[in-house]
Amino acid sequence: MYDPSQLRTFLAVAQTLSFTQAARRLGLRQSTVSQHVRRLEAAAGRQLFTRDTHSVELTEDGEAMLGFARRILEAHEQAASFFRGTRLRGRLRFGASEDFVLTRLSEVLEGFRHDHPEVDLELTVELSGTLHEHLADGRLDLVLAKRRPGDPRGEPVRHDRMVWIGAERLRLDPDRPVPLIVYPPPGISRALALEALERQGRSWRIACTSGSLNGLIAAARAGLGVMAHSRGLIPPGLVRVPDRAGLPELGEVEFVLLHGRRHTAARGAADALAASILSSGDRLHRTR
């Protein structure tokens, strides 16, 4: 009933919220992407996206289709791998941003290990900036991390806005420096926060620094300050800082997959894990 190529296109649009970026990711024309979505909507008998010239958003039926599409494509890939009779082997060094600690990325990795048991998967969880450095140094084969605005490198996985978050009881004094809870350099969210405050001319101070997301969350829950964070990944117990606080806009952020200088043994495994992540973008939100 549902064409796998149309489901892949649907997932790409749902994860990037952009027909243009989905076309770039898939190597298709934008008109082909639109055609795939229309045909899938016709097959489902439901509208999956609301869209205008400025934005693309999933409908409730589109949200429901995410899970179905992922499971259908996983089954399709498992069947194809079985009948091809190919088994991936070797060592794959994968780096994931701290941002995904509280998501269901572990389920994606578990599924990959189940499908490719002879791949020795090594996981590194670090700051996005550090992962970019490790990739450039040849210490990783595949990275899932944030990229800075304007950086063309990487295959988009999901698109989001950066927002200010903190404890619900936190109140900021407009006459005092903004207390910041940040990753150490070269954290990308740290850089975005400092740049936004500098542009606004707002004074700030570092209230807490930690290389661990759990450390930052603990400090924020204690009311030590505010932190810049992806809107779709807000941890439990924290909320968006209200607009009346007058903090500057932080802009948008993209999470991307980047391939390193791969050895032959890691090439197929990196491609397979990248495909699993791209087809499972709905899992890369905060767990409830």
C-alpha positions as CSV (number, residue, x, y, z in Angstrom):
1,M,0.0,0.0,0.0
2,Y,2.9,2.4,0.8
3,D,5.8,2.8,-1.5
4,P,9.2,2.7,0.4
5,S,10.6,5.5,-1.8
6,Q,7.6,7.7,-0.9
7,L,8.1,6.8,2.8
8,R,11.8,7.8,2.7
9,T,10.8,11.1,1.1
10,F,8.2,11.7,3.8
11,L,10.7,11.0,6.6
12,A,13.2,13.4,5.0
13,V,10.6,16.2,4.8
14,A,9.4,15.4,8.4
15,Q,12.9,15.6,9.8
16,T,14.1,18.7,8.0
17,L,10.7,20.5,7.8
18,S,11.8,21.6,4.3
19,F,11.0,20.2,0.9
20,T,14.2,21.9,-0.4
21,Q,16.5,20.2,2.2
22,A,14.7,16.9,1.8
23,A,15.4,17.1,-2.0
24,R,19.1,17.9,-1.3
25,R,19.4,15.0,1.2
26,L,17.8,12.5,-1.2
27,G,19.4,13.7,-4.4
28,L,15.9,14.4,-5.9
29,R,14.3,17.4,-7.6
30,Q,12.0,19.4,-5.3
31,S,9.1,18.6,-7.7
32,T,9.7,14.9,-7.2
33,V,9.7,15.3,-3.4
34,S,6.3,17.1,-3.6
35,Q,5.0,14.4,-5.9
36,H,6.0,11.7,-3.5
37,V,4.3,13.4,-0.6
38,R,1.1,14.0,-2.6
39,R,1.0,10.3,-3.6
40,L,1.6,9.1,-0.1
41,E,-1.2,11.4,1.2
42,A,-3.4,10.1,-1.5
43,A,-2.6,6.5,-0.5
44,A,-3.3,7.3,3.2
45,G,-6.3,9.4,2.4
46,R,-5.0,12.0,4.9
47,Q,-3.1,15.2,4.9
48,L,0.3,14.6,6.4
49,F,1.7,18.2,6.2
50,T,0.4,21.7,6.5
51,R,2.5,23.9,4.3
52,D,2.7,27.4,2.9
53,T,5.5,29.5,1.4
54,H,7.2,30.0,4.7
55,S,6.8,26.8,6.8
56,V,6.1,23.1,6.8
57,E,4.6,21.4,9.8
58,L,3.3,17.8,10.4
59,T,-0.4,17.3,11.0
60,E,-1.6,14.9,13.6
61,D,-1.9,12.2,10.9
62,G,1.6,13.1,9.8
63,E,2.9,12.5,13.3
64,A,1.1,9.1,13.3
65,M,2.7,8.2,9.9
66,L,6.2,8.8,11.3
67,G,6.1,5.6,13.4
68,F,4.5,3.6,10.7
69,A,7.0,4.8,8.0
70,R,10.0,4.0,10.2
71,R,8.8,0.5,11.0
72,I,7.9,-0.3,7.4
73,L,11.3,0.9,6.2
74,E,13.1,-1.1,8.9
75,A,11.3,-4.3,7.9
76,H,12.0,-3.5,4.2
77,E,15.8,-3.1,4.9
78,Q,15.9,-6.2,7.1
79,A,14.3,-8.3,4.3
80,A,16.6,-6.8,1.7
81,S,19.7,-7.5,3.8
82,F,18.6,-11.1,4.5
83,F,18.1,-12.0,0.9
84,R,21.2,-10.2,-0.3
85,G,23.1,-12.5,2.1
86,T,25.6,-9.8,3.0
87,R,26.9,-9.3,6.5
88,L,28.7,-6.2,7.6
89,R,31.8,-6.6,9.6
90,G,34.5,-4.4,11.1
91,R,34.9,-1.6,13.6
92,L,32.7,1.5,13.5
93,R,33.6,4.6,15.6
94,F,30.4,6.6,16.0
95,G,30.2,10.0,17.8
96,A,26.9,11.4,19.1
97,S,26.3,14.8,20.6
98,E,25.4,15.2,24.3
99,D,22.1,16.6,23.1
100,F,20.8,13.1,22.4
101,V,21.5,11.6,25.9
102,L,17.8,11.9,26.8
103,T,16.4,10.7,23.5
104,R,15.7,7.2,22.1
105,L,19.0,7.1,20.2
106,S,19.8,4.0,22.2
107,E,16.9,2.2,20.5
108,V,18.3,3.1,17.1
109,L,21.8,1.8,18.1
110,E,20.2,-1.4,19.6
111,G,18.4,-2.1,16.3
112,F,21.6,-1.5,14.4
113,R,23.5,-4.0,16.6
114,H,20.7,-6.5,16.2
115,D,20.8,-6.2,12.4
116,H,24.6,-6.1,12.2
117,P,26.0,-8.2,15.1
118,E,29.4,-8.6,13.5
119,V,30.0,-4.8,13.5
120,D,32.1,-3.7,16.6
121,L,30.4,-0.4,17.4
122,E,32.4,2.1,19.5
123,L,30.3,5.0,20.8
124,T,31.7,8.4,21.8
125,V,29.3,10.9,23.5
126,E,30.8,14.5,23.4
127,L,30.1,18.1,22.7
128,S,29.3,18.8,19.0
129,G,32.4,21.0,18.6
130,T,34.6,18.3,20.0
131,L,33.1,15.6,17.8
132,H,33.8,17.8,14.7
133,E,37.4,18.0,15.8
134,H,37.7,14.2,16.4
135,L,36.2,13.6,12.9
136,A,38.7,16.0,11.3
137,D,41.5,14.2,13.1
138,G,40.4,10.8,11.8
139,R,39.4,9.5,15.2
140,L,35.7,8.9,14.2
141,D,34.0,7.4,11.2
142,L,30.5,8.9,11.6
143,V,29.2,11.8,13.7
144,L,25.7,12.9,14.7
145,A,26.0,16.5,16.0
146,K,24.9,20.1,15.7
147,R,26.4,22.3,13.0
148,R,26.8,26.0,13.2
149,P,24.5,28.3,11.0
150,G,25.9,28.7,7.6
151,D,28.0,25.5,7.7
152,P,27.2,23.5,4.6
153,R,28.8,20.2,5.7
154,G,26.7,17.2,6.8
155,E,23.5,15.5,5.9
156,P,20.5,17.1,7.8
157,V,18.8,14.8,10.3
158,R,16.5,17.2,12.1
159,H,15.9,21.0,12.3
160,D,15.1,22.9,15.4
161,R,15.1,26.3,17.1
162,M,17.4,27.1,20.0
163,V,15.6,28.5,23.1
164,W,16.5,29.7,26.6
165,I,15.4,27.2,29.3
166,G,15.6,27.1,33.1
167,A,13.7,26.2,36.3
168,E,10.1,27.3,36.3
169,R,10.6,29.3,39.5
170,L,13.7,31.2,38.1
171,R,13.3,34.9,37.8
172,L,15.9,37.1,36.0
173,D,16.8,40.5,37.3
174,P,17.0,42.8,34.2
175,D,19.6,45.0,36.0
176,R,22.0,42.2,36.7
177,P,24.1,40.0,34.3
178,V,22.3,37.0,32.9
179,P,23.5,33.8,34.8
180,L,24.5,31.3,32.2
181,I,24.8,27.5,32.4
182,V,27.0,26.4,29.5
183,Y,29.2,23.7,28.1
184,P,32.9,24.5,28.0
185,P,34.4,25.5,24.6
186,P,34.1,24.4,21.8
187,G,30.4,23.9,22.6
188,I,28.2,25.2,19.8
189,S,25.2,26.1,22.0
190,R,27.6,28.0,24.3
191,A,28.9,30.0,21.3
192,L,25.4,30.7,20.1
193,A,24.3,31.9,23.5
194,L,27.3,34.3,24.0
195,E,27.0,35.7,20.5
196,A,23.3,36.4,20.9
197,L,23.8,38.2,24.2
198,E,26.8,40.2,22.8
199,R,24.7,41.3,19.8
200,Q,21.9,42.5,22.2
201,G,24.5,44.3,24.4
202,R,23.3,42.3,27.4
203,S,25.8,41.6,30.2
204,W,26.3,38.0,31.4
205,R,28.2,35.8,33.7
206,I,29.0,32.1,33.8
207,A,27.1,30.5,36.7
208,C,28.0,26.9,35.8
209,T,30.2,25.0,33.3
210,S,29.9,21.3,32.7
211,G,30.8,19.0,29.9
212,S,27.9,16.7,30.8
213,L,24.3,17.4,29.9
214,N,23.2,15.8,33.2
215,G,25.5,18.3,35.0
216,L,23.9,21.2,33.2
217,I,20.4,19.9,33.9
218,A,21.1,19.6,37.6
219,A,22.4,23.2,37.7
220,A,19.4,24.5,35.8
221,R,16.9,22.6,38.0
222,A,18.7,24.1,41.0
223,G,17.9,27.6,39.6
224,L,21.5,28.6,39.1
225,G,20.7,30.2,35.7
226,V,19.6,29.7,32.1
227,M,20.9,27.6,29.3
228,A,20.5,27.6,25.5
229,H,19.0,24.3,24.3
230,S,17.2,22.8,21.4
231,R,13.4,23.3,21.7
232,G,12.6,19.7,20.8
233,L,15.0,18.3,23.4
234,I,14.0,20.3,26.6
235,P,14.7,18.0,29.6
236,P,12.1,17.1,32.1
237,G,11.8,19.6,35.0
238,L,12.9,22.6,32.9
239,V,10.8,25.1,30.8
240,R,11.3,27.8,28.2
241,V,12.2,31.2,29.7
242,P,9.2,33.5,29.0
243,D,9.6,36.3,26.4
244,R,9.1,38.9,29.1
245,A,12.6,38.1,30.4
246,G,13.9,40.0,27.3
247,L,16.5,37.4,26.3
248,P,17.7,37.6,22.7
249,E,16.6,35.1,20.0
250,L,19.0,32.3,19.5
251,G,18.1,31.3,16.0
252,E,17.9,27.9,14.5
253,V,20.1,24.8,14.6
254,E,20.5,21.7,12.5
255,F,21.6,18.3,13.6
256,V,23.5,16.5,10.9
257,L,25.4,13.3,10.0
258,L,29.0,13.7,8.9
259,H,31.2,11.0,7.5
260,G,34.9,10.9,8.2
261,R,37.9,9.6,6.2
262,R,36.6,6.1,6.3
263,H,38.6,2.9,6.0
264,T,37.1,0.3,3.7
265,A,36.1,-1.9,6.7
266,A,34.1,1.0,8.2
267,R,32.5,2.3,5.0
268,G,29.5,-0.1,4.7
269,A,28.8,0.0,8.5
270,A,28.9,3.8,8.6
271,D,26.5,4.0,5.6
272,A,24.2,1.4,7.2
273,L,24.1,3.3,10.6
274,A,23.5,6.6,8.8
275,A,20.6,5.1,7.0
276,S,19.1,3.8,10.3
277,I,19.4,7.2,11.9
278,L,17.9,9.0,8.9
279,S,14.9,6.7,8.9
280,S,14.4,7.0,12.7
281,G,14.4,10.8,13.1
282,D,11.2,10.7,15.1
283,R,13.1,8.9,17.9
284,L,15.5,11.8,18.2
285,H,13.3,13.9,20.5
286,R,13.3,14.0,24.2
287,T,11.9,10.9,25.8
288,R,8.7,11.4,27.9
